[in-house]
Amino acid sequence: MPITWIEDSSSRSATIYRLGRRDPSTRTRVFHVVGTANEDTLHAACNTAITTTYPFWTFPGQPQVKLRAESYSVEYQGDTAWKVSINYEKVGADDLTQSSPLRRTRSFDTTGGSQHLMQARRDPGNIVNSIGERIYGPLGGDDGPSQKGAINVDENGPQGVDVMVPQLQWTETYDVPSAFITSAYIRKVHLLTASTNDAAFRGFAKGEVLFAGMTGSQEWDAQKGDGPWSLSYRFVASPNVGPDLGGLPADPIGDITSYNKRGHEYLWVKYATQEDATKNQILRVPLTVYVNKVYPDGDFSKLGIGIA
């Protein structure tokens, strides 16, 4: 008895994503198959159908969205009747006509970072001095010498303390066509890694954003071809400090009350020995503040993801 395939009215349901999306476009064809009660014969007929009769389906007008029969399922209906569903799938059809990001997602993290702090912060509410330092001696008063805000001072000088500080990290993820990712672009991004913005970027002033690098992944196989790349860019923001940079007010460091520091520059303090004659003690007090540039400037427009 010949095996007959009759397409069901519920057939040809489909979900088609635009070019450049990593989501899988899918389509299902449903058939009533009659003519055999033998399971092995039925599966042999299914294999023939998905390899020769119904192997592919191409979305009209978009030849890059070519769906391949990936699986099928069968339900026995009784006697010589079966219900066969053929499932088609195409992962990440690439749009070779595009050369720029097609889709973006962002995530951010403000849980804070860690910093080894050598000097106390500004404390406007301190009636003794504006630095965050209060002194208690054996008589209950402030009869000890001021350390000028230096923290945890011993005979070797300030040892400091590890504290949590505000920190903003964010990640931007893009789906981009494979034509966008070349060896020259990867090298360009590699050279920008560990640099700070040389101009305003995402609303932050020059020097406030550190580019921490990019990761990328792509779905591809010999049957389905290229899918778009998924690229994730990671950034860390830290505010500028000082009047010349239009940043946050500078916390005083001893008697040094004015300095300028871009967000990712390194600040350190040189201390000097000083005698407090009134308290008859030798102190280690801030002598000079140094601010060092430790990251190169980078042109973030070269990332190709915009700067606004």
Protein Blocks (a to p, Z undefined) as FASTA:
>chain_A
ZZdddddfkgoiacdddehiabdcddddddddehiabfklmmmmmmmmmmmmmmpccdeh
iamlccddfbdcdddebjjbccdddddddehiacfkbccdfbdcddddfebpadddfbdc
ddfklmkbmcdcddddfkopafbcceehpahiafkopebjadddddddddddddddfklp
cfklmmmmmmmgopacfbdeehiaehiaccebjcddddddfklopaddddddddddddde
djklopacdddehjbfbdcddfkbccdddddddddfknopacdddfbdcdddfbdcddfk
lnonojZZ
